[in-house]
Amino acid sequence: MLSLLTINWNPDPELFNLFGHLPIRYYGLLWVVGIALAYLVVRRQFRDRKIGDDKFEPLFFYCFFGILVGARLGHCLFYQPEYYLHHFWEMILPVKFLPDGGWKWTGYEGLASHGGTLGLIISLWLYCRKTKIHYVDVLDMIAVATPITACSIRLANLMNSEIIGKPTDVPWAFIFERVDMLPRHPAQLYEAIAYFIFFLGMIYLYKRGQKKQMTSPQTDFSGTKLKSSPITLPYHRGFFFGLCLTEIFVFRFFIEYLKENQVNFEDGMTLNMGQWLSIPFIVIGIYFMFFYGKKRQ
């Protein structure tokens, strides 16, 4: 017998339709909300560090396209290469080509967080080459805001009834009616809550760092040596970037045990694709959190 607390979940993924041809979905809207919130958080950090708006403004476009392109290519190449390598334009364009020669607007059905992370890291490197800001300083600032974007993306997955959990008898189980009538772990909600908590922790540490400002000879963010300049954070350079990668992908590794595999080929794997892809990010995160920059600092 199902618990009375079990939630039947079947929201319409389409919020409304523009002009009868352009659907506006919760998925895309929550992506935009997540990136907009991160924009505000990072903008505040740039102002705290006295970096001009002329260097900040291009950052949004680098991040947006880096995440979008990386997440899309990551899904297509990590999870469905056998299909998308034979349907190249569907990998690039948000449409599906029909057998009769027509096409249908679908949006980007499939975005991988590991690919989005890699795309963001690459796009930030290009941004730093242009602005001459230290690369790891930018990674640290982005890292403070990243969990709130990750939270929004998992809520988007929840609205799409995708990336579902395994069957369970816990009283808060969700029945994803678009999939089947089995009570399942709301894995998307677990991740969204965890990432929101990570975000609050990041903000706490950042604010705590501001209260412990210190002054020391160093270089500014363009590389010019200064007699004395404020160090906004008492943590070594790279700490926030390492913390972000470590906490998100450690949690991602273990939450995979409660989630259904996304593609059939994962069924015969000891660890699924999400877990294998998380391991390099965890190693990189631990390195930056505990080792990178300490001697330099």
matplotlib code that plots the C-alpha trace (Angstrom):
import matplotlib.pyplot as plt

x = [0.0, 1.3, 1.8, -0.6, 2.4, 3.4, 3.3, 1.8, 4.0, 2.9, 3.3, 3.0, 6.6, 5.4, 4.6, 3.0, 3.3, 4.3, 2.5, 1.5, 4.9, 7.4, 6.9, 8.3, 9.2, 10.0, 13.2, 14.6, 13.1, 14.8, 18.1, 17.8, 16.9, 19.9, 22.3, 20.7, 21.2, 24.8, 25.2, 24.2, 26.4, 29.5, 28.8, 28.9, 32.3, 33.7, 32.7, 34.1, 37.4, 37.3, 37.3, 35.6, 32.3, 34.1, 35.8, 32.7, 30.1, 31.6, 31.7, 28.0, 28.3, 31.3, 29.6, 26.3, 27.6, 30.3, 27.8, 25.2, 27.7, 29.5, 26.4, 24.9, 28.0, 28.6, 25.1, 25.4, 28.9, 28.9, 25.4, 24.1, 27.1, 25.7, 22.7, 24.1, 27.2, 24.8, 22.5, 25.0, 22.7, 20.4, 23.4, 23.8, 20.3, 17.3, 15.2, 14.4, 14.4, 11.4, 11.4, 9.1, 11.7, 10.2, 11.4, 10.0, 11.2, 12.2, 14.6, 17.8, 16.6, 19.6, 22.2, 25.0, 26.3, 29.8, 30.0, 28.6, 31.3, 34.0, 32.6, 32.5, 36.1, 37.2, 35.1, 36.5, 40.1, 39.2, 37.7, 40.8, 43.0, 41.1, 40.7, 44.1, 42.4, 44.0, 42.3, 42.0, 40.6, 37.7, 37.2, 36.9, 34.3, 32.3, 32.5, 30.8, 27.7, 27.7, 25.7, 22.6, 22.7, 23.1, 20.0, 17.9, 18.9, 17.9, 14.6, 14.3, 14.9, 12.2, 9.7, 10.6, 10.2, 13.7, 16.7, 14.4, 15.3, 15.0, 11.8, 11.4, 8.9, 9.9, 6.8, 8.0, 8.4, 7.3, 5.2, 6.5, 3.3, 5.0, 7.4, 5.4, 3.3, 6.1, 7.0, 10.5, 13.2, 12.9, 16.6, 16.4, 14.9, 17.6, 20.3, 18.5, 18.3, 22.0, 23.2, 21.1, 22.8, 26.2, 25.4, 24.5, 27.8, 29.7, 28.1, 28.8, 32.5, 32.8, 31.2, 33.4, 36.4, 35.4, 35.3, 38.9, 40.4, 44.1, 46.7, 49.8, 52.1, 50.9, 49.9, 46.6, 44.3, 46.0, 49.4, 50.7, 52.7, 51.2, 52.8, 49.8, 46.5, 43.5, 43.2, 39.4, 39.5, 41.8, 41.6, 44.3, 43.7, 41.8, 40.1, 36.6, 37.0, 38.3, 35.5, 32.8, 34.1, 34.6, 31.3, 29.2, 30.8, 31.2, 27.5, 26.8, 28.9, 26.9, 23.4, 23.8, 23.2, 19.6, 19.1, 18.0, 20.7, 20.1, 21.1, 21.0, 24.7, 25.2, 23.3, 26.4, 28.8, 30.2, 29.9, 27.6, 28.7, 27.9, 30.1, 33.0, 32.8, 32.7, 35.9, 38.3, 36.5, 36.7, 40.5, 40.9, 38.7, 40.8, 44.0, 42.8, 41.2, 44.2, 47.3, 47.1, 48.3, 49.3, 53.0, 52.3, 50.0]
y = [0.0, 3.5, 5.9, 8.8, 11.2, 9.9, 12.7, 12.1, 14.3, 15.1, 18.9, 20.2, 21.0, 23.8, 27.0, 28.8, 29.1, 32.2, 32.8, 29.2, 28.0, 28.8, 26.9, 28.4, 25.5, 25.4, 23.8, 26.7, 29.3, 27.7, 27.6, 31.3, 32.0, 30.0, 31.9, 35.2, 34.5, 33.6, 36.8, 38.9, 37.0, 37.3, 40.9, 41.7, 39.9, 41.9, 45.1, 43.9, 43.3, 46.7, 45.2, 47.5, 46.8, 46.9, 43.6, 42.2, 42.7, 40.2, 37.5, 36.6, 35.8, 33.6, 31.7, 31.4, 30.0, 27.9, 26.2, 25.7, 24.4, 22.2, 20.8, 20.0, 18.4, 16.5, 14.9, 14.0, 12.6, 11.0, 9.5, 9.2, 9.2, 6.4, 8.7, 12.2, 11.3, 10.4, 13.4, 16.1, 19.1, 17.9, 18.1, 21.8, 23.0, 22.8, 20.9, 17.3, 16.5, 14.3, 11.4, 13.2, 16.0, 18.5, 19.5, 20.1, 22.6, 20.6, 22.8, 21.2, 17.8, 16.7, 18.7, 17.1, 18.9, 17.4, 18.8, 22.2, 22.3, 21.6, 24.1, 26.8, 26.1, 26.5, 29.6, 31.3, 30.6, 32.4, 35.2, 35.6, 35.7, 38.7, 40.6, 39.7, 38.8, 35.9, 32.7, 31.1, 34.3, 34.2, 30.4, 31.2, 33.9, 31.7, 28.8, 30.9, 31.2, 27.9, 25.9, 28.1, 27.6, 23.8, 24.0, 25.7, 23.1, 20.2, 21.9, 22.1, 18.4, 17.8, 19.9, 17.7, 14.5, 13.4, 12.0, 10.1, 8.1, 4.4, 2.8, 3.2, 3.0, 6.2, 8.3, 11.3, 9.3, 10.8, 9.0, 10.3, 9.6, 10.4, 7.5, 4.9, 4.5, 3.4, 5.5, 6.7, 8.8, 12.4, 12.5, 15.8, 17.4, 15.8, 17.4, 20.7, 20.9, 19.9, 22.5, 25.2, 24.3, 24.3, 27.8, 29.1, 27.7, 29.4, 32.7, 32.3, 31.5, 34.5, 36.9, 35.5, 36.1, 39.7, 40.3, 39.0, 41.3, 41.8, 43.9, 42.4, 43.3, 41.5, 42.1, 43.3, 41.3, 42.5, 41.5, 44.9, 44.9, 47.1, 48.3, 47.3, 45.9, 44.3, 40.5, 40.1, 36.5, 34.8, 31.6, 30.7, 31.3, 28.3, 27.3, 28.2, 26.6, 23.4, 23.4, 23.8, 20.9, 18.6, 19.1, 19.0, 16.0, 14.0, 14.4, 13.7, 10.5, 9.1, 10.3, 8.2, 5.1, 6.4, 7.3, 5.2, 4.9, 7.5, 5.2, 1.4, 0.9, 2.0, -1.1, -3.3, -0.9, -1.1, 2.7, 4.6, 7.4, 10.1, 8.6, 8.0, 11.5, 12.9, 11.3, 13.6, 16.7, 15.4, 14.9, 18.4, 19.9, 18.3, 19.5, 23.1, 23.1, 21.7, 22.3, 24.9, 28.4, 27.8, 28.4, 31.3, 32.9]
z = [0.0, -0.9, 1.9, 2.1, 1.9, -1.6, -4.1, -7.6, -9.8, -13.4, -14.0, -17.6, -18.5, -20.7, -18.8, -21.8, -25.6, -27.5, -30.8, -30.8, -32.1, -29.3, -26.1, -22.9, -20.6, -16.9, -17.8, -19.8, -17.4, -14.4, -16.2, -16.8, -13.2, -12.0, -14.2, -13.3, -9.6, -10.2, -12.2, -9.2, -6.8, -9.0, -9.8, -6.1, -5.7, -8.6, -6.9, -3.6, -5.4, -7.1, -10.6, -13.1, -14.9, -18.2, -17.3, -15.6, -18.4, -20.9, -18.2, -18.5, -22.2, -21.7, -18.9, -20.6, -23.9, -22.1, -19.9, -22.7, -25.3, -22.8, -21.2, -24.6, -26.1, -22.8, -23.0, -26.6, -26.5, -23.0, -23.0, -26.6, -29.0, -31.2, -32.0, -32.2, -34.2, -36.9, -36.3, -36.0, -36.5, -33.7, -31.4, -32.3, -33.0, -30.5, -33.0, -34.1, -37.8, -38.7, -41.2, -43.6, -44.0, -41.6, -38.2, -34.7, -32.1, -29.0, -27.1, -25.9, -24.7, -22.7, -20.9, -18.8, -15.7, -16.2, -19.7, -18.5, -15.8, -18.4, -20.8, -18.1, -17.1, -20.8, -21.4, -18.3, -19.5, -22.7, -20.7, -18.6, -21.6, -22.8, -19.6, -18.0, -14.7, -12.9, -14.0, -10.5, -9.0, -11.5, -10.8, -7.1, -7.7, -10.0, -7.5, -4.8, -7.1, -8.9, -6.3, -6.7, -10.5, -9.9, -7.6, -10.2, -12.9, -10.7, -10.0, -13.8, -14.1, -11.5, -13.5, -16.5, -14.6, -15.7, -13.9, -11.6, -8.5, -7.9, -6.5, -2.8, 0.1, 1.8, 2.7, 0.7, -2.5, -5.8, -8.4, -11.7, -13.8, -17.1, -16.4, -14.5, -11.3, -9.0, -5.9, -6.4, -4.7, -5.8, -6.6, -8.3, -5.2, -3.0, -5.2, -5.4, -1.5, -1.2, -3.7, -2.0, 1.4, -0.4, -1.7, 1.8, 3.1, 0.3, 1.1, 4.8, 4.1, 1.7, 4.2, 7.0, 4.8, 4.2, 8.0, 8.3, 5.7, 5.9, 4.1, 2.5, -0.5, -3.6, -7.2, -8.4, -10.6, -13.8, -12.6, -11.6, -8.4, -5.6, -2.4, -0.4, -1.4, 0.4, 0.4, 0.4, 1.6, 4.2, 2.2, -0.3, -4.0, -5.5, -2.2, -3.3, -6.7, -5.0, -2.4, -5.0, -7.2, -4.2, -2.4, -5.6, -7.2, -4.0, -3.4, -7.1, -6.9, -3.9, -5.0, -8.2, -6.1, -5.6, -9.3, -12.3, -15.0, -17.7, -20.6, -21.1, -21.5, -17.8, -16.6, -16.9, -15.4, -11.8, -11.6, -13.9, -16.3, -13.8, -11.2, -13.5, -14.7, -11.2, -10.0, -12.0, -10.7, -7.1, -7.5, -9.0, -6.3, -3.5, -5.1, -5.3, -1.9, 0.1, -2.0, -4.8, -4.0, -0.3, -0.9, -3.2, -0.6]

ax = plt.figure().add_subplot(projection="3d")
ax.plot(x, y, z, "-o")
ax.set_aspect("equal")
plt.show()
